[in-house]
Structures are given as C-alpha cells and as structure tokens.
C-alpha cells in the first residue's frame, strides 16, 4: 500500500528523485523527510489513516523535498497545490490532526 501511495504522490508532484519510505516511531512528529538520503519516515500511527490522508502526508513530505526547505514556504505550498487544492489540503490536515490527536 505505501509503495503505491508513494508512487501516486511522486506522480502528482512530478518527483523524479528516488525516494524511500520507512516506518518507525517518531517522538515529535508523524512524518519527516531526509534531504540527504531521500527518505520519508512515517510514524506507525500514520498507517491508521485512510489512503487519501496517507497520500496527503506523503505529498506534504515530498513537497518539502522538492521545494528544498523544511519550512512551509510559498515554494512548499506551490508543490502541495499541484496535488491538493488549498481547501482540500486544509481539510485533510485537520482530519489527520483530529485522528492522531495526542500522538505528538
């Protein structure tokens, strides 16, 4: 499932870079990206989300990679918007936060 969603996310953002996904407990976030290794690490709690929400998390992390920033800059949001309109992105983020409340 994760590999398929990662490929979908990469296609949505036209990301050509090789990217791997790892699942392991994270202490302060539900996901993070390594610019150096091209790896997205997901907390196991993310796997409890629906497919569209997991896709959004992957798009979010890939957008950081493509924009080359850990910040939520305008370049980052331009990448996210390639996959999700702003209203939909906010809705998904809200849903994810509610479902994973108390996780971080």
N, C-alpha and C positions, 0 to 999 in steps of 0.2 A: 504494500500500500504506500509506504513512504517513498519508495523509489519512483512509483508512478506519479505521485503528487509533486515530487521534486522536479521530474521532467516537465510536468504541466507548468509549474512555476517558472522554470527556466525558459520554456517556450513563450510564456506570456511576457516575460521581460527581455526576450531575445538575448539570453545569457549564454555565451559560448564557452565560458570558462568551466573546466571540470570542477564539480562541487560534490562533496560527500556529506552525508547526514549521519550523525552519531546520536544515540540516545543514552543519556546518563544524568544522574541527579545534578541539578544546579541549585546553588544556595540563594542567589539573589535575583534570578530572572527565570523566565520559562524557555528562553532561547538566546543563543548568541552565535556570532559568526567570527571565524578566524580569517582575517585578510591574508595572513601569511600562508596558511595551509588550504584555504578554500573549503573550510569545513563548517557546517552548521551543526551546532549541538542543541538538541532538544531535551528538555526535562521530560521524564516519563509521563508526567501529568498531561502533556500536550496530546498524547496518544488517546486520551479520554474524550477529546473534542471531536466534532463532526469533521467530515472530509473538507468541507469548504473552509472551516476555521483553521484546520491544519494547513491547508493550501495558503491561506492568508498569512499565517506565521512564517511559512517558507518564503513567500513573496516578500514579506517585510524584511527578513534577514538577507535575502538576495538583493533587495533594493539598497541595503547598506553596502553590500559588496560592490554592486555596480556603480553606486554614487561615490564610493571610496571614502565614506565617512561613517563614524559611529553616531553622529548626530542626526536628528530629524530635520535636516536642512531642506531647502527648496529642491535641490537636486535629488535628494532621497525621495521626497513626496512626488516628484515628477515620475520617478521609476514606479512607485506604488500605483500611481494613477494609470499606468499602462495596463494594469491588471484589474484594478478595482476603482470605480468612481469614488470620489471623496465620501459621499454619503454612505455607500456600502462599506467602505473601509472602516468608518467610524462605528457603524452598526456591528460589524464583525469584532472590532476591538472591544466594544462594550460587552458583547456576548461572551467573549473569551475571558474578560476580566471578571464577569459575574460567575461564570462556571468555575474559574480557578481561584476565586476569592479565598484569601487566607493561605494560599500556596507560597507566596513570597513574603 
